[in-house]
Amino acid sequence: MYYLCAFEVADAQIKAEDGQWWRMFDLADVLTLLNDQDQALDTYRKAIDIVPDCLRADTLISPLRSWNELIRVGKLKNEICTSAEKIINLLENHCKPVKESNIS
């Protein structure tokens, strides 16, 4: 799975394809399940950064729900569960609306 997801991310970057963040989320998920927490979080951060602000909350709700469901089922190893909780925190922090500045 890792190599397929990594290929999809690289291929989407070359093509400058819209929605590239979905492939990056897939790669981050695989990295998490492989217990590569640092790389997974870094990949999630990079993916979140390229999601347009106007789409961010609606887009991030999908991986957020998936990780919440995986934790709720209770079948993840402890270290994977810890990584999933960090991902959930990251996603929740970026789902919040962007505050508009008070520049007049």
C-alpha positions in Angstrom: 0.0 0.0 0.0 2.8 2.4 0.9 4.4 2.3 -2.5 1.1 2.8 -4.3 0.1 5.8 -2.2 3.6 7.3 -2.5 3.4 6.9 -6.3 -0.1 8.5 -6.4 1.2 11.5 -4.4 4.3 11.9 -6.7 2.2 11.5 -9.8 -0.3 14.1 -8.7 2.5 16.6 -7.9 3.9 16.2 -11.4 0.5 16.7 -12.9 -0.3 19.6 -10.5 -3.6 17.8 -10.1 -6.5 19.3 -8.1 -7.4 17.3 -5.1 -3.9 16.0 -4.6 -4.5 16.3 -0.9 -6.7 13.2 -1.0 -3.8 11.1 -2.2 -1.6 12.6 0.5 -4.2 11.8 3.2 -4.1 8.1 1.9 -0.3 8.1 2.2 -0.4 9.6 5.7 -3.0 7.0 6.7 -0.7 4.2 5.5 2.3 5.7 7.2 0.2 5.9 10.4 -0.7 2.2 10.2 2.9 1.4 9.6 3.6 3.3 12.8 5.7 6.1 11.2 4.0 8.8 13.2 6.4 11.7 12.4 6.2 11.1 8.6 2.4 10.6 8.8 1.9 13.9 10.7 4.2 15.7 8.3 2.3 14.4 5.3 -1.0 15.4 6.9 0.4 18.9 7.5 1.6 19.2 3.9 -1.8 18.0 2.6 -3.7 20.4 4.8 -1.6 23.3 3.6 -2.6 22.7 0.0 -6.4 22.4 0.7 -7.9 25.7 -0.3 -9.2 27.6 2.8 -12.8 27.6 1.4 -12.8 23.8 1.2 -10.7 23.0 4.3 -13.5 22.3 6.9 -15.6 20.2 4.4 -12.5 18.3 3.2 -11.0 17.6 6.6 -14.2 16.2 8.0 -13.7 13.0 6.0 -10.4 11.8 7.4 -11.5 13.2 10.8 -14.5 10.9 10.8 -12.5 7.9 9.6 -10.0 8.2 12.4 -12.7 8.8 15.1 -14.4 5.6 13.9 -11.2 3.6 13.9 -10.6 4.6 17.5 -14.2 4.0 18.5 -14.0 0.4 17.2 -11.1 -0.2 19.6 -9.1 -2.5 17.3 -6.0 -0.3 16.9 -2.7 -1.0 18.6 -1.9 1.5 21.4 0.8 3.2 19.5 -1.4 3.6 16.4 -4.2 4.9 18.5 -1.8 7.5 20.0 -0.9 8.6 16.4 -4.5 8.6 15.4 -5.3 10.9 18.3 -2.6 13.3 17.2 -4.0 13.3 13.7 -7.5 14.0 15.0 -6.1 17.0 17.0 -4.3 18.3 13.9 -7.4 17.9 11.8 -9.7 19.5 14.4 -7.4 22.5 14.7 -7.5 23.1 11.0 -11.3 22.6 10.7 -11.9 25.7 12.6 -12.9 28.7 10.5 -10.1 31.1 9.6 -10.5 34.3 11.5 -10.8 37.4 9.4 -8.5 40.2 10.2 -9.8 43.5 11.4 -7.9 45.5 8.9 -9.9 48.6 7.8 
